[in-house]
Amino acid sequence: MARWLPAALCALGVVLDFATPRDVSVSAPFAAAPLAAAAFLGLRGTVLTGILSSGATILFSVFHDSGNVLEAEARSITIVTVSVLAVGVNYVLLRSGSRLASARSIAEAVQYAVLPTPPSHVGALSVATRYRAAQAEARIGGDFYAAEETPYGVRLLLGDVRGKGLDAVAAVVLLVGAFREAAEREATLPGVAARLDRALQRDAHRLQGAARLEDFSTAVLVEVVDPSTQPPNPPAPGASPTTPEAPGAAGGGQGSAAAENRAAEEQVVLRVLNRGHPAPVLLHRGRAALLEPTTPALPLGMTDLAVSPQQVDEFAFPPGAQLLLYTDGLSEARNPEGDFYQPAERLSRASFADPEKLLAAVLVDVAAHTGGRSADDMALLAVARDAPGDTSRDA
């Protein structure tokens, strides 16, 4: 509708000039029309609007208005000058817009190169991701995620690098690349995290001053594995992860095959290593629970400050369950009253057919919570186990 504003202003100027006495001249709408065209129209539209405004002013001065001749000439010169300036402003805006569009497309390409969208299925898991920048124009941030199928199970990474801009992007590239290599080679999650630590520490040497001490990232690493078919994943020295007993009968007897099948279905577990990041949310049968770490740990890149135990916690991951990983852009989103968004509380008593629907619902819900305002970037990663007999993957 804004594109019609220049024409509406010209029409208003004509109506007002005819509606007022001949010794009264109304030139403000004619002066405003070219400026509005410069903001909302292209170069051709701005030129045509300037010609129309200038021509109408000159015609009214010559054939309709009966005021002072000098005033009429001054008014006409003013409108012509404003029209010429509007054309110049429009040209500058178009060039700036073209450059900005080019920069955005490059930034978007960089973002997709840094954070390629994982496939919809990784191993036996359904996967969905979302990245939302705090500003629609900003395509690059410090939030990141990755999902890899490895000999040790499906491994997930989601984190948030300190800072913004190119330094943050460089750290994201470093961490995602290091994770993809370490996930294939390291037998344990603490080993993967140690590789990420070393990568950030090496990267810190290129920085100067305070930035060198602030090159860190919060992160959560997750491994989805069936212990009966995968090599053991021992905890880091000094850690004692709590492993739930796999449901199922320990002894033989009638129906032992069915019991073993049920036990195999239920014994898939989540191994979670949290390095100073918001706790993931596990959803199952309308219940949502935060997977809080048993022992808090420092973020990646801060091991020079203190020796932090790397506690690997294990949680059951039954069929049909879904896991939501997110950055603090979600958990620190505030409503107008200043209340934080509570993912587990907001998602309790809700069920979702697949991770895509889960993330779509989360984005709608957090937008409703904040009134559409966003103060930080947000990265979301959701995975799900398909229930036995579920054929939705092939649908």
C-alpha positions as CSV (number, residue, x, y, z in Angstrom):
1,M,0.0,0.0,0.0
2,A,2.9,2.4,0.6
3,R,3.7,2.2,-3.1
4,W,0.4,4.1,-3.7
5,L,1.4,7.0,-1.4
6,P,3.1,9.2,-4.0
7,A,0.1,9.0,-6.3
8,A,-2.2,9.7,-3.4
9,L,-0.3,12.8,-2.4
10,C,-0.4,14.1,-5.9
11,A,-4.1,13.5,-6.0
12,L,-4.5,15.2,-2.6
13,G,-2.6,18.3,-3.9
14,V,-4.9,18.6,-6.9
15,V,-8.1,18.3,-4.8
16,L,-6.9,20.8,-2.2
17,D,-5.8,23.3,-4.9
18,F,-9.3,23.2,-6.5
19,A,-11.1,23.2,-3.1
20,T,-9.3,26.3,-1.8
21,P,-9.7,29.9,-3.1
22,R,-7.6,30.9,-6.1
23,D,-5.4,33.1,-3.9
24,V,-4.5,30.2,-1.7
25,S,-1.9,27.7,-2.9
26,V,-1.4,24.3,-1.4
27,S,2.0,22.9,-2.4
28,A,3.0,20.6,0.5
29,P,1.5,17.4,-1.0
30,F,3.3,18.0,-4.3
31,A,6.6,18.5,-2.4
32,A,6.0,15.3,-0.3
33,A,5.1,13.1,-3.3
34,P,8.6,12.8,-4.8
35,L,10.2,12.1,-1.4
36,A,7.7,9.3,-0.8
37,A,8.4,7.9,-4.3
38,A,12.2,8.0,-3.5
39,A,11.5,5.8,-0.5
40,F,8.9,3.3,-1.9
41,L,9.3,3.3,-5.7
42,G,12.1,2.6,-8.2
43,L,14.0,5.1,-10.3
44,R,11.4,5.3,-13.0
45,G,8.5,5.8,-10.6
46,T,10.4,8.5,-8.8
47,V,11.2,10.4,-12.0
48,L,7.5,10.2,-13.1
49,T,6.3,11.3,-9.7
50,G,8.7,14.3,-9.8
51,I,7.5,15.3,-13.3
52,L,3.9,15.0,-12.3
53,S,4.4,17.0,-9.1
54,S,6.4,19.7,-10.8
55,G,4.1,19.9,-13.8
56,A,1.0,20.1,-11.6
57,T,2.5,22.9,-9.6
58,I,3.6,24.9,-12.7
59,L,0.2,24.5,-14.3
60,F,-1.7,25.6,-11.2
61,S,0.6,28.6,-10.9
62,V,0.0,29.7,-14.5
63,F,-3.7,28.8,-15.1
64,H,-5.5,28.6,-11.7
65,D,-3.8,30.4,-8.9
66,S,-4.1,34.2,-8.7
67,G,-1.5,34.9,-6.1
68,N,1.8,36.7,-6.4
69,V,3.8,35.8,-9.5
70,L,7.1,35.7,-7.7
71,E,5.6,33.4,-5.1
72,A,4.3,31.1,-7.8
73,E,7.7,30.9,-9.5
74,A,9.5,30.3,-6.2
75,R,7.0,27.5,-5.4
76,S,7.5,25.9,-8.8
77,I,11.3,26.1,-8.5
78,T,11.1,24.5,-5.0
79,I,9.0,21.6,-6.2
80,V,11.3,21.0,-9.2
81,T,14.4,21.1,-6.8
82,V,12.8,18.6,-4.4
83,S,12.0,16.3,-7.3
84,V,15.6,16.4,-8.6
85,L,16.8,15.7,-5.1
86,A,14.3,12.8,-4.7
87,V,15.7,11.2,-7.9
88,G,19.2,11.4,-6.5
89,V,18.1,10.0,-3.1
90,N,16.3,7.1,-4.8
91,Y,19.4,6.3,-6.9
92,V,21.6,6.2,-3.7
93,L,19.0,4.0,-1.9
94,L,18.8,1.6,-4.8
95,R,22.6,1.2,-4.9
96,S,22.8,0.7,-1.1
97,G,19.9,-1.8,-1.3
98,S,21.7,-3.8,-4.0
99,R,24.9,-3.9,-2.0
100,L,23.0,-4.9,1.1
101,A,21.1,-7.7,-0.8
102,S,24.5,-9.0,-2.1
103,A,26.0,-8.9,1.4
104,R,22.9,-10.8,2.8
105,S,23.1,-13.4,0.1
106,I,26.8,-13.9,0.8
107,A,26.1,-14.1,4.5
108,E,23.4,-16.7,3.9
109,A,25.7,-18.8,1.8
110,V,28.3,-18.6,4.5
111,Q,25.7,-19.6,7.1
112,Y,24.6,-22.6,5.1
113,A,28.2,-23.6,4.5
114,V,29.0,-23.4,8.2
115,L,25.8,-25.0,9.3
116,P,24.5,-27.3,6.6
117,T,21.1,-28.7,7.4
118,P,21.5,-32.3,8.6
119,P,19.5,-35.0,6.8
120,S,16.0,-35.7,8.0
121,H,17.2,-39.0,9.3
122,V,20.6,-39.8,10.9
123,G,21.0,-43.4,11.8
124,A,17.7,-44.6,13.5
125,L,16.7,-41.0,14.5
126,S,14.5,-38.4,12.9
127,V,16.2,-35.0,12.9
128,A,15.1,-31.4,12.5
129,T,16.9,-28.1,13.0
130,R,16.1,-24.5,13.0
131,Y,18.2,-21.3,13.2
132,R,16.6,-18.0,14.0
133,A,18.7,-14.8,14.1
134,A,17.7,-12.1,16.5
135,Q,17.4,-9.7,13.6
136,A,15.9,-10.9,10.3
137,E,18.8,-9.2,8.4
138,A,21.5,-11.1,10.4
139,R,22.2,-14.5,8.9
140,I,25.4,-15.2,10.8
141,G,25.7,-15.8,14.5
142,G,27.5,-17.8,17.1
143,D,25.0,-20.6,17.6
144,F,25.8,-24.0,15.9
145,Y,24.7,-27.6,15.7
146,A,25.8,-30.8,14.1
147,A,24.6,-34.4,13.9
148,E,26.9,-37.3,12.9
149,E,26.4,-41.1,12.6
150,T,29.5,-42.7,13.9
151,P,30.7,-46.2,14.9
152,Y,29.8,-45.2,18.5
153,G,26.2,-44.2,17.8
154,V,24.6,-41.0,16.6
155,R,26.4,-38.1,18.1
156,L,24.9,-34.6,18.4
157,L,26.4,-31.2,19.2
158,L,24.7,-27.9,19.9
159,G,26.4,-24.9,21.3
160,D,26.8,-21.1,21.5
161,V,30.1,-19.3,20.9
162,R,30.8,-16.1,22.9
163,G,30.4,-13.0,20.8
164,K,29.1,-12.1,17.4
165,G,30.3,-11.4,13.9
166,L,33.3,-12.8,12.0
167,D,35.2,-14.0,15.1
168,A,32.1,-16.0,16.2
169,V,31.7,-17.5,12.8
170,A,35.4,-18.5,12.7
171,A,34.9,-20.2,16.1
172,V,31.8,-22.0,14.8
173,V,33.7,-23.3,11.7
174,L,36.5,-24.5,13.9
175,L,34.2,-26.3,16.4
176,V,31.9,-27.9,13.9
177,G,34.9,-29.2,11.8
178,A,36.6,-30.5,14.9
179,F,33.5,-32.2,16.1
180,R,33.0,-34.0,12.8
181,E,36.5,-35.4,12.9
182,A,36.5,-36.2,16.6
183,A,33.0,-37.8,16.6
184,E,34.4,-40.5,14.2
185,R,37.7,-41.1,16.0
186,E,37.1,-40.6,19.7
187,A,35.5,-43.5,21.6
188,T,34.0,-41.4,24.4
189,L,32.2,-38.1,24.6
190,P,34.9,-36.7,27.0
191,G,37.4,-37.5,24.3
192,V,35.3,-35.5,21.8
193,A,35.0,-32.6,24.2
194,A,38.7,-32.6,24.8
195,R,39.4,-32.3,21.1
196,L,37.0,-29.3,21.0
197,D,38.8,-27.8,24.0
198,R,42.2,-28.1,22.3
199,A,40.8,-26.6,19.1
200,L,39.6,-23.5,20.9
201,Q,42.8,-23.2,22.8
202,R,44.8,-23.3,19.6
203,D,42.5,-20.7,18.1
204,A,42.9,-18.4,21.1
205,H,46.6,-17.8,20.3
206,R,45.6,-15.7,17.2
207,L,43.5,-13.3,19.4
208,Q,44.8,-10.4,21.3
209,G,44.0,-8.9,24.8
210,A,40.8,-9.7,26.5
211,A,39.4,-11.6,23.5
212,R,42.1,-14.2,24.0
213,L,40.7,-15.0,27.4
214,E,37.0,-14.9,26.2
215,D,37.3,-17.4,23.4
216,F,35.0,-20.0,24.8
217,S,31.7,-21.7,23.9
218,T,29.0,-23.4,25.9
219,A,28.0,-26.7,24.4
220,V,26.1,-29.9,25.0
221,L,27.2,-33.2,23.4
222,V,24.8,-36.1,23.1
223,E,25.3,-39.7,22.1
224,V,22.4,-41.9,21.2
225,V,23.4,-45.5,21.5
226,D,22.3,-49.1,22.1
227,P,24.7,-50.4,24.7
228,S,24.1,-54.0,23.6
229,T,25.4,-53.4,20.1
230,Q,28.0,-50.6,20.6
231,P,31.4,-50.6,22.3
232,P,31.4,-49.4,25.9
233,N,31.7,-45.6,26.5
234,P,33.5,-45.3,29.8
235,P,33.3,-42.0,31.7
236,A,36.2,-39.6,32.2
237,P,38.5,-40.3,35.1
238,G,36.7,-39.5,38.3
239,A,33.3,-39.4,36.7
240,S,30.6,-41.9,37.6
241,P,27.7,-41.6,35.3
242,T,24.4,-43.1,36.4
243,T,23.2,-45.7,34.0
244,P,19.6,-46.8,34.3
245,E,18.9,-50.5,34.4
246,A,17.6,-51.6,31.0
247,P,13.9,-52.8,31.4
248,G,13.4,-56.4,30.8
249,A,13.6,-59.8,32.5
250,A,17.0,-61.0,33.6
251,G,16.2,-64.7,33.4
252,G,14.9,-67.1,30.8
253,G,11.6,-68.8,30.7
254,Q,8.6,-68.8,28.4
255,G,8.3,-65.7,26.3
256,S,12.0,-64.9,26.8
257,A,12.4,-63.9,23.1
258,A,9.6,-61.4,23.3
259,A,11.0,-60.0,26.5
260,E,14.4,-59.7,25.0
261,N,12.9,-57.8,22.0
262,R,11.1,-55.4,24.3
263,A,14.3,-55.0,26.3
264,A,16.3,-54.2,23.2
265,E,13.7,-51.6,22.2
266,E,13.8,-49.9,25.6
267,Q,17.5,-50.0,26.3
268,V,18.6,-47.3,23.9
269,V,20.1,-44.5,26.0
270,L,21.2,-40.9,25.8
271,R,24.7,-40.1,26.9
272,V,24.9,-36.4,27.7
273,L,27.9,-34.3,28.4
274,N,27.0,-30.7,29.2
275,R,29.7,-28.0,29.1
276,G,27.9,-25.0,30.7
277,H,24.9,-25.1,28.3
278,P,21.2,-25.0,29.0
279,A,19.9,-28.5,29.8
280,P,18.2,-30.5,26.9
281,V,14.5,-31.4,27.2
282,L,13.3,-35.0,26.9
283,L,9.7,-35.4,25.8
284,H,7.8,-38.7,26.1
285,R,4.1,-39.4,26.5
286,G,3.1,-35.9,27.3
287,R,5.9,-35.4,29.9
288,A,8.8,-33.0,29.5
289,A,11.9,-33.2,31.7
290,L,15.1,-31.2,31.8
291,L,18.2,-33.4,31.6
292,E,20.3,-31.5,34.1
293,P,24.0,-32.5,34.5
294,T,24.9,-34.3,37.6
295,T,28.1,-32.2,37.9
296,P,28.3,-28.7,36.3
297,A,31.3,-28.2,34.0
298,L,33.0,-25.2,32.5
299,P,32.4,-24.2,28.9
300,L,34.7,-25.4,26.1
301,G,37.9,-23.4,25.9
302,M,38.1,-22.6,29.6
303,T,40.0,-25.6,30.8
304,D,43.1,-23.4,31.4
305,L,41.2,-21.7,34.3
306,A,40.4,-24.8,36.2
307,V,40.2,-28.6,35.9
308,S,36.6,-29.4,35.4
309,P,35.2,-33.0,35.7
310,Q,33.5,-34.2,32.5
311,Q,30.5,-36.0,33.8
312,V,28.7,-38.2,31.3
313,D,25.0,-38.7,32.4
314,E,22.9,-41.4,30.9
315,F,19.1,-41.3,30.4
316,A,16.7,-43.8,28.9
317,F,15.5,-42.9,25.4
318,P,12.4,-45.1,24.9
319,P,10.6,-45.5,21.5
320,G,8.6,-42.5,20.6
321,A,10.6,-40.1,22.8
322,Q,11.9,-36.8,21.5
323,L,14.9,-34.8,22.6
324,L,15.2,-31.0,22.2
325,L,18.5,-29.2,22.3
326,Y,18.5,-25.4,22.2
327,T,20.7,-22.3,22.8
328,D,20.0,-19.6,25.4
329,G,18.2,-17.6,22.8
330,L,15.2,-19.8,23.7
331,S,15.6,-20.2,27.4
332,E,16.4,-16.5,28.0
333,A,13.6,-15.2,25.8
334,R,11.5,-12.9,28.0
335,N,7.9,-11.8,27.9
336,P,6.9,-8.1,28.4
337,E,6.8,-8.8,32.2
338,G,10.4,-10.1,32.1
339,D,9.6,-13.8,32.7
340,F,12.0,-16.2,31.0
341,Y,10.7,-18.9,28.6
342,Q,10.6,-22.3,30.3
343,P,10.9,-25.0,27.6
344,A,10.1,-28.0,29.8
345,E,7.2,-26.3,31.4
346,R,5.8,-24.9,28.2
347,L,6.1,-28.3,26.4
348,S,4.7,-30.5,29.1
349,R,1.4,-32.2,28.4
350,A,2.0,-31.8,24.7
351,S,2.9,-34.4,22.1
352,F,4.2,-34.0,18.6
353,A,4.2,-36.3,15.6
354,D,7.8,-35.7,14.6
355,P,10.7,-33.3,15.4
356,E,9.7,-30.9,12.6
357,K,6.3,-30.3,14.2
358,L,8.0,-30.0,17.6
359,L,10.3,-27.2,16.4
360,A,7.5,-25.5,14.5
361,A,5.4,-25.4,17.7
362,V,8.3,-24.2,19.8
363,L,8.9,-21.2,17.4
364,V,5.3,-20.3,17.5
365,D,5.1,-20.6,21.3
366,V,8.2,-18.5,22.0
367,A,7.0,-15.8,19.6
368,A,3.7,-15.7,21.5
369,H,5.6,-15.5,24.8
370,T,7.9,-12.6,23.7
371,G,5.3,-10.8,21.6
372,G,7.5,-11.3,18.5
373,R,10.6,-9.7,20.0
374,S,13.9,-11.5,20.0
375,A,17.1,-10.4,21.7
376,D,19.4,-13.2,20.9
377,D,20.0,-15.8,18.2
378,M,18.3,-19.2,18.6
379,A,19.5,-22.6,17.4
380,L,17.2,-25.6,17.8
381,L,18.0,-29.3,17.2
382,A,15.4,-32.0,17.8
383,V,15.7,-35.8,17.4
384,A,13.2,-38.6,17.9
385,R,13.0,-42.3,18.1
386,D,10.3,-43.8,16.0
387,A,8.0,-46.1,17.9
388,P,8.0,-49.8,16.9
389,G,6.1,-50.4,13.7
390,D,6.1,-46.7,12.9
391,T,6.3,-46.3,9.1
392,S,6.1,-42.5,9.1
393,R,9.7,-42.3,8.0
394,D,8.8,-43.7,4.6
395,A,5.6,-41.6,4.2
